[in-house]
């Protein structure tokens, strides 16, 4: 763990003998009254959160107005629901009886007032309904608590408004014109002037992020380490993850907010949770708290369930009538909002990524349609659509048709059914490109398991991605069932994990001077929580339990460095970023010289270029390295040089015009920007530009000067941070895949030197067969061994160019995985063999000779008896058992 140092200042009162005789020597310092009021803020976490929310929610008036409307909305739901329950005569409304005093001779119409009971009757029916009175009392208590909270929040908002005006020098009209990065820089200056935190002279960007996202980082780490969410397996539904807003709120109560929570206050964990010797005691305590919280949820579940139904009905009924297909749309699940989030990523930064990834994610999920369901939907849409067409035609012909009972209801239901059926019918003009769409998704969400690569077309990957990108209807159903399911999860599932919860907070909490107790993952320390498979250079490999899964530490570090370019990263983290930029420059140089074989940068650029998000800056002539002509240098003769100068001059003109439009382009949108407006000159895109400029300068001898549009044009720069991170994420995934691929190639076969003297030694031959197979503990295992399917594009295992070999099934022995439960190596199946000839022997393996140049690729099979090695030749056949789990290594 990186050492964190801070400066403490000790102020000692001068003794009597140290006082000068001349009292005029003292200088009286009177602090600024406006500045002194923010000196030593006790709850600095809450203060920074309010400063951030004030910026993101458009200032004082918008926040307070929204809070007031939430109170009014709650009253409306409770009063309106009670009114519908006891104050409406539904017999009169449905024409089952006539209202009192109704005269058929005067009119035949029943008005709404006839179906509504009088206020006296309504009040009497409410007072006589005990259960309804109980619900109203509970709702009144809850509303009172909300009202007190809003009243207290009003004075907090006034304080934040005053802080923005006096300390940050930002008026209400300028809040939306400021990026969060600008506000954060001013916060750091205020810290130097007023010492909001007295334990540190200066606050860094990481300190501010850690305070705002202290609890969120813990939740993200729990998801990453597999502690959450609850996972179940059902016979028909398969693997199901359950994480709703209600369950998440209850867990946060146990961890952070309740009086018996793990956190004693907003910045400090209780001391007993840091002591390993008290693990069992604390585990029982957490288990008891979960039990009582589950019982409380179970008691209140009817009220919460009723509220969920009412609120969902009032929220979605109009949407369902107006756009029935909206429930067939998808949304990012609550689990995805924790799994895909970086450590130290603010909500507006994360939401921007999810918004950019929505379209490719929807297109990817639309590829997977069930043929049977499509046929069913087409026929149901035909039959129901025919009935709907007849009813609509009759209604147009004579509007009295609507007076027939349930005709309007039938039209509405038929319309909903037809719309839903159309959502299951695929577009006949759609083109299926699952791998390309998955790369577009990764460019925005930045995370995907290694097993997804090359398997985006499979149903398994689709089902796993559906857990992140679920139907809106599924989300609504989960939230409706949450009051019923959550108590049982707290009582029966979470209590069994109480010991792991205690261990998690003890093992992954560090005390940072001036910040307090934070999640250790949030420090972005690659030496403690990094994954060696994501590093080019060897690092001190942490234990597997300390590593963040999926390269989360490395990707979070890159994201934080891009959004905070002025952050002074620690030495190890800075070395990682520097090596990544150097590798990108090296790959960019190989692009310029047309050396593009297996270039991670080229693959990343191809994936990024397919995303409809690149601004015009990447389509300019001087940016061809990013979009087109990767391996082509610009011509150097006079005519083209003049054209280049003219294009740069035109670019400069457009940049000047852009500068004049700067305020208009940023207005009312800067608050959602990721990172600073001026962009960053130290990361991936700038590294590629610098390498291209250096290459052109070496060829032409001319110094390349970047136009103003590259550095400051607001309508282009506002997307540069997202492009920078998208390219970096793709590039890091490509490098990770390349390293894993090289590791797989090195470990797949080991060349054995030819030794004729050992050909007749069965023990030596058996040892060679064992040595020729790599131990890969992460391969999926079957009862016979590992099935590996790959395409040989380089020198094959026989030392010859075997480019025609495709889909060669190589069965690797089970002894590659050594665990304590495995039998001895002598009991494992082996590749059948025969003494190879000298001209085709490579590592004890033989390629069967054939006069047919188009022969099928070599394949291997296993035999169960090692003693048959000397009698059996290599046979080229596919495994007989097609039900085996097949491992397909990444493409080389």
C-alpha positions, 0 to 999 in steps of 0.5 A: 500500500502506498504510504500516505503522508500529511502535514500536521501543524502544532500551535503552542502558546508562547510562555511568559518569558518568551513574550517580547517586552515591546507589546507593539511588536505584535501584529493583530490578524483579524480573519475574514468573517466570510472565509472563517465560516467554512474553516474546519467543517465537521461533516466534510463528506456531507458538505462535499456531497451537497456541493456536488448535488447543487452543481448537478441539480441546477442550483438552489431553486430547482433542488428546493422545488423538486423536494417540495413537489415530492412532498406534494406527490406523496400526499396526492398518491395517498389521498387519491388512493384513499378516495378511489377506495372508499369515496366512489360508488362503483355500482353507479359508475358501471351502471349497475344501479341508478343514482338517487334522484335520477330521472330518465325523463329528463336525461339518460346520462350519468355524470361523475358527480353522481358516482362520487359520494358526499364528503360526510359519507366519505369521511364516515366510511374512512373512519369505519375502515380500520386497516385504511386508517392504519395505512393513513397514519403510517403514511402521515408519519412518513410524510412528516419525517420527509417534511422535516428533512426537507425543512432542514435541507432548505437551510443546508441549501442556503448554506451551499448557495452562499458557499458558491457565491462567496467562496467559489465565486459562482453565481446561480446563473453560472452553475450550468456553465461550469464543469464539475472539474472547474468546481473541484479546482476551486474547492481545492483552492478554498481548502488552501485558503480556509482549511475546510479540512484541518488535517491536511493542508491541501486536498487532492482530487482523489481525496474529494472523490473518496469523500463523495463516493466513500460508501459507493466504492464499498458497494462496487468492491462487494460486487467485484469480489462476488460478495453481492448480489444474491444468486439463485438457480431455478429450473426454468429461469436458470441463473437469477440475480436479485438486486433491487432498490429495496434490498440495496437500501436495506444493505446500506442501512446495515453497512453505513446508516443505522445506529448499529451500522459498521460505520460509526459516522460518515468517515470512520468504521467502528474500531471493533470491526478492525480487530480480527480477534472479534470476528465471531462476535461481530459476525453474530452481531451482523447476523442478528441485525440482519434478522431483525431488519428482515423481520421488520421488512416482513411486518411492513411488507404489506404497506410497502407492497401496496405503495409499490403497486400504487406508485407503479400504476400511477407512473406507468399506466399512462406510458403503457397506454401511450407507448405499449412497446416501451415495456419491451425496451431495456434498461441497465439493471441495478446490478449493472450500475454497480458492476460496470462502474469504476472506482471513484466515478461520479454519477454524471460520469457513469451515466454518460457512459451508460447513455452512450452504450445504450444503442449498441446494447439494444442493437446487440440484444435485438439480434437474439430472437427466438424463431418459435417466439417469432412465429407465435408473435406473427400469428397472434399479431395477425389474428388480433390485428384482424379483430382490431381492424374490424372494430376500428372500421366499424367505429369509423363507420358509426361512432355508436359502436363505442357505446356497446359494452367493452368495445373501447376496452377491447380496442385498447387491449388489442392495440397493446397486444399487437404492439407487444407482438411486434416487439418480438418480430425482428427487423427483416433488414437488420444485419447481425454483427454480434462481435462488432456490437459487443466491441462497441458496447465495451468501448462505452461500458469498459468491462466484459469477462474474458470468456465473452471474447469471440463468443458474443454470438452464443446464447450463454453470453447473451443470457449473461449480458441480459443480467446487465441489460434487462427489460423494463418490464422485468425491472418493474416486476422485480421492484413490485416483488421486492417487498415480499422477497427482500425480507427472506433474502435478509433472513436466510441468504445474507445472514450466512454471509455475515462472516464474509461481510466482517472480513471484507470491511476489515481487509479492504479498509484503510485509514487515510490522513485527512480523509478517514476510513475508505475502501482500499480499492478506491486508492487505485493502488495497482501494487496491492489490488492490480491484476498482473495479467493487465500489466506489461511489466512484472509487478509485485503480484498481490494475492488473488483475494486482493486482486480486483477482478476484470482489470477494474483497478487498472481501468479505474486508474485510467478513467480517473487520470483522464477525467482529472489530468492535473492529478499527481498520481503515485509513482507506481500508478504513474509508471503504469500510465506512462508505459501504456502511453509508450506502448501506444506510441510504439504501436502507432509507429508500427501503423505508420510503417505499415507493420499492422500485424496483430496491432492492438492499437489498430484493432482498438481504432477499428472498433472505435471507428465503428462507433457513431460518436467520433466528433469532427476533430477525428475526421480532419486531414491531420487526424487520418491516423485515427480514422483512415489510412493507418499505415500511410504517411502523408505525401511530401511533394510540393502540391500535396504539402500546399494542400495540407497547409491550406487544409490546416489554414481552413481548420484554423479559420473554423477553429476561430469561428468555434472559439467565437461560439464557445459560450453558446456551445457549452451553455446549459451542458457543461455540468454533464461534461466528463473531465476539464473543458480544455481536455488532456494532452497526456493520454492515448489520443494525444500520444498517437497524435504526437507519434504521428507528428514526430513521424511526419517531422522526420519525413518532411523536416517540417515542424507540425503545429496543431491547430487551435481546433485540436485543443480548445474547440468546445463542440469537439473537446466536450467529447474528447474525454469520452473518446479518450477513455473509450480508446483506452479501454479498448486498447487495454482489453486488446493488450490484455487479450494479446498477453493472454494469447501469448501466454496460452501459446507458450503454455500450449505445447513445449518443444522437446529436443530430438534424442534418438537414444530415448525412442525405445525408452517407454518411461522417457516417452511417457515423461515427454508426453507429460512435459509437452502439455501445459498445466492450465488450471482455468480451462473447463474440464471434462471427464476425458480432458480439455477440448481446444479448438483453434485455427492455426495461422502460423507455424503449426506444432510440426514446424510447417506452415499449416494455414489451411488447418481450421477448427482443429480439435485438440484434446489435451490430457486431464493431467494438465490440471493438478489438484488434490482431488485428481488421480495420479498422472499414471491414471490419466488418458494420453495422446495415442502415439507411435515412434515418429520418423526422423523427417517429421518428428517435432516434440514426440508428435507425428503428422501422418503422411498423405499425398492429398494436399487438401487433407483435413487438418490434424486432430488428436484423440485420447486413449484411456490406457497409457501402456498402448502408446507404443502400439498406436499411431496418431489418429486424426479424428474428431472427439466422438462425444459431442456433448463435451464442454469445448474451450475455444481459445482466443484468435491468434 
